[in-house]
Amino acid sequence: MASASRDGKPGRGQDDRRGSKRGGAKGGSGKKPTKKPAAQQVSRKKPHRKGARSTPDVASGRVRLNNAKLARTQLTGEGGSGATYEADGVRLQKVLAQAGVASRRGAEELIAAGRVSVDGEIVVEQGMRINPDTSIIRVDGARVVIDETRQYLALNKPKGYQSTMADDQGRPCVGDIVAERVMAGQRLFHVGRLDADTEGLLLLTNDGELAHRLMHPSFEVPKTYLATVKGEVPRGIVRTLRDGVELDDGPVRIDKATILEVHEGRSLLRLTLHEGRKRVVRRLLDEVGFPVTRLLRTDVGAVHLGEQRPGSLRVLGSDEVGALYKSVGM
């Protein structure tokens, strides 16, 4: 009887059938079986992942980096049923590798180190077969995204572009920059808006839940701006901005404000706030007597604009997406 491998398939079933055929043809002849060519002998040996092989290194698994993309919904309950073996499923280490967590061997080390759970149960068995469409997989407690259709992009919006996917007046807009992606079938929308005269970081995604939470004021996601204003701003204005200023649609308060430069009748400020009201930074600085001449958004939560060129797109890293999830409780 053929031995069973860890993934539930009979061990070396194909080789057993070959052996049966050889035995049936020559078993009673007394002739010595013909030796197989060396190349064919080598092809039969699979030193990786099947049958007896080296045990994954637990110590390496404990320190291995986790490259997982976090799933958009982190709070989904596992129901307490625990991991369920699916005879026709996909091996857990393969699912993790396809999700970009690590190589298959690296995924095996993560499993061996007890860092992977399926439906609420820590799995340390190698070769566990699961249904990736229904199982909730977590690495280090964070749910892993399996759906590769999710898109998370950072755009450095140039000045003069409308924060719309199409403009009925024919003005330049964000949709023009991502037109090729949209034509290729990607459904993208911008997270919040920047007015036409404001430059800088604008997030685009097709993850509706994340976008909704990032824009919702209750989650208070901080946004940072560099504002060049007319006039030499005194240090006392920082306290005024922090204490709050009354606008026509209610008070607004800056979380953090720093005067970076004062020179020849102009000043450069860095402002961080979690407000999302229309033109709120411009209106706020106008109200305290320092009109904005240039405004650049540099940060949204943990995502930074950095050295990204105006009009360019980049794909967010898994750490950035994970930080955005965390900031909105996903």
Disulfide bonds with the S-S distance in Angstrom:
none
